[in-house]
Amino acid sequence: MDVSTSVLGQKISMPVCVGATAMQRMAHTDGETATAKACQATGTGMMLSSWATSSIEEVAEAAPAGLHWLQLYVYKDREVTKSLVKRAERAGYKGIFVTVDTPFLGRRFDDVRNKFQLPPHLRLKNFSSSDLAFSSGKDFGENSGLAVYVAEAIDASVNWKDIKWLRGLTSLPIVLKGILRADDAKEAVRIGVNGILVSNHGARQLDGVPATIDVLPEIVEAVEGKVEVFLDGGVRKGTDILKALALGAKAVFIGRPLIWGLVYQGEEGAKEVLQMLKEEFRLAMALTGETSVFPLNNHIFLIAFICPGQDATGTYGREMEMFSVSD
């Protein structure tokens, strides 16, 4: 059974990649370099957060044969943004994922209560100045330190003109991360991006935001096959991967599961998570009669929503089941 596929022209061993999760050295002392090594060992790609506690160059050096992409915010100082892109190019990264759903940081109550900031021994390694490096010691008042950082550093007025500017800045593939509407997807295609990552930022930006699996079909329909479409959010099992691919995603990106593995056992834990998902996906494919990822989207799948029963609030829980229907 062949579960390999490609993302932006780069072959990967399975349609599961690692999404951008910031500050990974808070989870394990090796942080992003351990994740990069795990991805290299399992033959898949890693999206490095701009807010990483390992630099663009350190990650490239840790996994020289690995596939890396850079997640990018548009900073108020465009020279900062430009510098990150150029460093990614020099380090051999294969694409830029531009986050478009964070003009401000969502109200993350735990971070506010904890007055979140990095511990003293860590900093955002992609920046040299103490302000952009989110170094500890600054008084953020009663707010989350990260919320203050975003308000001070990230450009809240980013629009399509800025995406066009980025498109002219680099020849690397550009993917917009955070698209949830068909009209935005169509505009992204029109201005020349190479892909769309259907993402709700782990549902941490806006309460009540739709689940990515719910909006995926309309995004896929809107782009008409002109760009690759990916999905993140809620991927926990092999059947989750299969459902996303059946609805038109080229691959999925994971965040929290990778961090859980990193906390558990560093590189080996991250590797175990990726291998587990790969094997679960292989099993799900086998049990629906599939032998290859590539014809998967050409088959007809019925996605049925079943209500197993009311919960304490009086609303019905929803569970997705998949049935394969031969052509």
N, C-alpha and C positions, 0 to 999 in steps of 0.2 A: 504494500500500500504506500502510495506516494503522498505525503502531507506537506511537501515543500511548496513554496510559492515565491513571489518576489514582491518587493516594496520599492517603488520608485526606481525600478530597473536593477535592483540588487537582490540576488537570490538569498533566501533564508530557508532554514530547515523546516519551519512550521509557520502557520499564520498567526503567531503570537509573538509580539515584541514588547519590550519594556518601555513604558511611558516615562515622562519627566516627573520625577518626585524629588523635591528639593531637600537639601541638607541631610544627605544620607549618612553622614558620619555621626549623626545623633542616634542612628539605629545600630551602627557597628563601626568600630574604629577604622576599618578599611573603606567604608562608605562606597562611593561611586566607583572606585577602582575595583572593588570586589564584584560589584554588579557587572561592570564591563568584562571582567574575566569570565563570569558565569555565562554571559551572553555569547562571548567568543567560543566558549567550550561547547555550548549547545547549538551554535550555528544560527543565532538570531540577532536582531538589532537592538540597540539601546539609544533612547532619546535622553540626552543629558540636559538637565535643567540649567538655565542660566544662573540659578541660585544654588548651585552645587557647592559642596564643601571640598570638592576636588576640582582642579582646573580643567579646562578644555584639553590642554596639553598633557596633563597627568593621566587623564583617562585614555587618551590616544596612546601614550607610552605604555600603560599597563596592559592594554590589549591591542597590540599593533596590527593583528590580523582581524580585528573585530570590525563590525559595522556600526558606525556612530552617526547620529543626527544631533543637531543642537536645537533645543527649545529656546525661543527668543521672545522677550518682551521689548516693546518699543519705548525706549527711555526718552525723557524730556530732552536730554542732551543727545542729539542724533549721532554725535561722534562716538559715544559709548556703544550705541547700537551697531554702528558701522564697524567698530573695532572688534566686537564679538563675532560678527559675520566673517570678517577677514581672517581672524584667528582660526575659526572653524575651517575655513578653506585651506589654510596652510597646514592644519593638523590632519587633513584628509577626511574630514566629515563629509557625508554624502547627501545632506539636505538640511533645510532650516524649517522648523515647525514654529510658526508665529502664533502665540496665544492672543486671541482677540476678545476674550470674555472677562478681562480683568482691568477695566479702567480704574476701578477701586477694588480693594479687597472686601469680600463679603463679610458680614457680621458673624465672626466665628467666636461664639460666646466663651468657649473654654480658653481660647487664646487671650481674650480680654480679661477674664477672671485671673488667669495666670500671668498677665502682663508679659506675654511671650517674647523672648529674645534668645539668641544663641548663647550657649554656655561660653565662658571666657576663653576656652582653648580652641574654639572654632570660629570661622569666618567664611564669607562667601568668596571662594578662592579665585573667581574670575575677575575680581575687581581689586585695584590697588588702593584706592582712597578709602578711608575708614567709614565714610558715610555710605558709599555704595557697597562696601563689604559687610554691612550690617554687623559691625563689631559690637561686642558687649560693652556695657558701661554707660551707654547713653540713657538718659531719663525719658521714657516714653509716656510719662504721666499715667493716666488710668486706662490707657488703650493698649491694644496689642502692638508690640514693636513692629511686627510685620505690616500691620495696617498703616502705621505711620510711615514706614519705609516706602510702601507702594504709593501713598499719597504724595510723598516728597519727590520720588524718583521716576515713577512711571507716567507716561503721557496719557491722560484720560481723554484726550481729544483725537485719538488715533482714528483715522477714517480710510476710505479706499485710496485716497491720494498717497497715504503713507505706504500702503501695500504696493502700489505702483512704484514708489521710490525704492522699496526693498527689491522689487522685481528687477529694476535697473541696476541695482547694486551688486548682484551676484548672478552667476550662471548656475549655481546650485539649485536643485529642485526646491520649491517653496510649497509648504502645506499650511493651510489655515486651521488652527486648532481652536475649537469652540463654536463651530457653526451648528445651529439647530433649526434653521429656517431655509425653506426651499429658495426664496428670493435671494437670500444672501449667498447661497450655494451657486446660483446662476450668475450672480455678479462676480463671484470669485473666479468662475470659469472664464467669464468675459475678459477679465483683466490679466489673465495668463498664469494663474497659479497651477501647480502640478498635482495638488491633492487637497482633500478635505478630511480632517479628523473630527468626526461627530463626537462632541465632548461636552459635558456639563460641569467640567472641573471637579469631578467627584461629588457633585451636588453640594459643594461647599460655598458656592458663590451666591446662589439665590434660592430661597425656599420655594418649593412648589414647581421647580423647573422640571420639564418633561424628562422621562427616562430616555437615554440615547437610543435604546433598541426600538422605542416607539416612533421616533422621528426618522430613523435610518431609512426606511423605504422611500419616503418623500424626497430625501436628499439624493438618494441613488437615482430616482426617477428624474430629478431636476437637472442633474449633471449630464445625463444622456450618454454615459460612457466616455465622456471627454477627459475626465481626470479620475484618479484613483480615490476611493472613499474608504476610510478606516473608522473604527469605533473604539471608544474606551468607556469605562463606567460599568461596574457591576459584573465584570467577567470573573467568575470564580471556578467554573467547571468546564470540562470539555464540551458538554452540550451547549453551554453559553457561546462558545466559539463557533460551533456548528450553526447555531441559530443566526448569529451575526453574518456569517458567510452566506447562508441561504437567503438572507435578506439583502445581499448585495455588497457587503463589506469585503475589501481585499484582504484585510488582516485586522486583528484587534491588538490593543495596547493595554497592559496591566500596570497597576500602581501598588495598591495596598498589599496584594498577595506577595509581590516581590519583596516589599519591606518586611513583611512577616518572616519570610525566609532569611532575610539579611539579619534580622534580630536573632533568629534562632541559631544560625551557624555561619554567618558571613557568606563568603563566596559559595561554599558547599550548600548552604541553606537556600540561597538564591537559585543555584543550579537545580536543586531538588524540586523547587516550585515549578521551574520551567519544564523539567522532564516530566513531572506529574501531569501538567496540563497537556503536554504533547501526547502522552500515552492515553489520557482520558479522551482527547480529541480523536485519536486513532480508533479507539473503541467505539465512540459515537458514530464515526463514519462507517465503520464496519457494520454496526447494527442498523444503519439506514441504507445499506447496500451500496455505499460509495467506495471507490477505490482511488480517487484522485481529487485534489482540491479544485483543479481547473474547470472540470465540467460541472462543478457543484451548483453554480449559479444558473446553469442552463436547465436544471431540473425544476419541477414544480414542487413546492413545499406548502403545506397547509399549516398555518400557525393558529392554533386554537387556544382561546383563553378560557380556562375553567375556574369556577369559583368553588373552592373546597369548603367554604362555610363562613358564617359571620364571625367577626372578632368582637372584642369587648366594646368597641366603639359603634357597633351596629353596621359597619361596612364590610363588604366582602373582600377577602384576600384574593389575589389574582396569581395564577401560575400559568406559565407558558408550556405547552406541549407541542411536539413536532411530529408530523407524519409525512413520510416520503411517498410521493405518488409518481409512478413511472410514466414516462411520456407515451 
